[in-house]
Amino acid sequence: SKDLIQAVAWQESNYLPNVVSSAGAIGVMQLMPSAISYLGVSDPYNAEQNIMGGAKLLSFLSDRYNGNLELTLAAYNAGYGAVDKYNGIPPYTETQNFVQKIKASLGL
């Protein structure tokens, strides 16, 4: 949903297109370099491309986790390998906080 995309963009980068995290994630939706081409993004600093790539990733993860928002968000933050490994939200403070903050911003 538009609200979900906006909440993730706000949490990830405060809507800033040129931000790069210490882990190397780029742009508004903080896309990892390894996923950028898969997501169809040619310029991760282009806000529209980055947001569309993030939306594609959220959709993929939502499908993977049968619409489970918490698992979708956890996988967006920590990677689906971590979610699968722990069979749920990984025990990472950053990921747990990310999930809770997004849910709160959506009024959940």
C-alpha positions as CSV (number, residue, x, y, z in Angstrom):
1,S,0.0,0.0,0.0
2,K,1.0,3.6,-0.4
3,D,0.9,4.1,3.3
4,L,3.3,1.2,3.9
5,I,5.7,2.5,1.2
6,Q,5.6,5.9,2.8
7,A,6.2,4.5,6.3
8,V,9.2,2.5,5.1
9,A,10.7,5.4,3.2
10,W,10.3,7.7,6.3
11,Q,11.8,5.1,8.6
12,E,14.7,4.1,6.3
13,S,15.8,7.5,5.1
14,N,13.5,10.3,6.1
15,Y,12.8,10.5,2.3
16,L,16.4,11.5,1.5
17,P,17.5,10.1,-1.9
18,N,21.2,10.5,-1.4
19,V,21.6,8.7,2.0
20,V,23.9,5.7,2.2
21,S,23.8,3.5,5.4
22,S,26.9,2.1,7.1
23,A,25.8,-1.3,5.6
24,G,25.8,0.2,2.1
25,A,22.1,0.5,1.6
26,I,21.2,3.3,-0.8
27,G,18.5,5.9,-1.2
28,V,15.0,6.6,-0.1
29,M,14.1,2.9,0.5
30,Q,17.6,2.0,1.5
31,L,18.1,-0.7,-1.1
32,M,21.1,-3.0,-0.8
33,P,23.5,-2.9,-3.8
34,S,23.1,-6.7,-4.3
35,A,19.3,-6.3,-4.9
36,I,19.3,-3.1,-7.0
37,S,19.5,-4.7,-10.5
38,Y,17.1,-7.5,-9.5
39,L,14.6,-4.8,-8.5
40,G,15.0,-3.1,-11.9
41,V,16.7,0.0,-10.5
42,S,19.4,1.5,-12.8
43,D,20.1,4.6,-10.6
44,P,19.5,3.9,-6.9
45,Y,19.9,7.7,-6.2
46,N,16.9,8.4,-8.4
47,A,14.1,8.7,-5.8
48,E,11.3,7.4,-8.1
49,Q,13.4,4.3,-9.2
50,N,14.4,3.7,-5.6
51,I,10.9,3.9,-4.3
52,M,9.6,1.6,-7.1
53,G,12.3,-0.9,-6.3
54,G,11.4,-0.8,-2.6
55,A,7.8,-1.3,-3.5
56,K,8.7,-4.3,-5.7
57,L,10.8,-5.8,-2.8
58,L,7.9,-5.3,-0.3
59,S,5.5,-7.0,-2.7
60,F,7.9,-9.9,-3.2
61,L,8.4,-10.3,0.6
62,S,4.6,-10.0,1.2
63,D,4.0,-12.8,-1.2
64,R,6.7,-14.9,0.3
65,Y,5.2,-14.5,3.8
66,N,1.6,-14.8,2.7
67,G,0.8,-11.1,3.5
68,N,2.2,-11.3,7.1
69,L,3.2,-7.7,7.6
70,E,5.6,-8.4,10.5
71,L,7.5,-11.0,8.6
72,T,7.5,-8.8,5.5
73,L,9.0,-5.9,7.4
74,A,11.5,-8.1,9.3
75,A,12.7,-9.5,6.0
76,Y,12.9,-6.0,4.4
77,N,15.2,-5.0,7.3
78,A,17.2,-8.1,8.1
79,G,16.8,-10.1,4.9
80,Y,14.6,-13.1,4.3
81,G,17.4,-15.5,5.1
82,A,17.4,-14.2,8.7
83,V,13.6,-14.5,8.9
84,D,13.7,-18.0,7.6
85,K,16.5,-19.0,9.9
86,Y,14.7,-17.8,13.0
87,N,11.3,-18.8,11.7
88,G,10.0,-15.4,12.5
89,I,11.3,-11.9,13.4
90,P,15.0,-12.3,14.1
91,P,16.3,-11.4,17.6
92,Y,18.0,-8.3,16.4
93,T,17.1,-5.1,18.2
94,E,17.3,-3.0,15.1
95,T,14.9,-5.3,13.2
96,Q,12.4,-5.6,16.1
97,N,12.4,-1.8,16.5
98,F,11.9,-1.4,12.7
99,V,8.9,-3.6,12.7
100,Q,7.3,-1.9,15.7
101,K,8.0,1.6,14.4
102,I,6.5,0.9,11.0
103,K,3.4,-0.8,12.5
104,A,3.0,2.2,14.8
105,S,3.2,4.6,12.0
106,L,0.5,2.6,10.2
107,G,-1.7,2.8,13.3
108,L,-1.4,-0.9,14.1
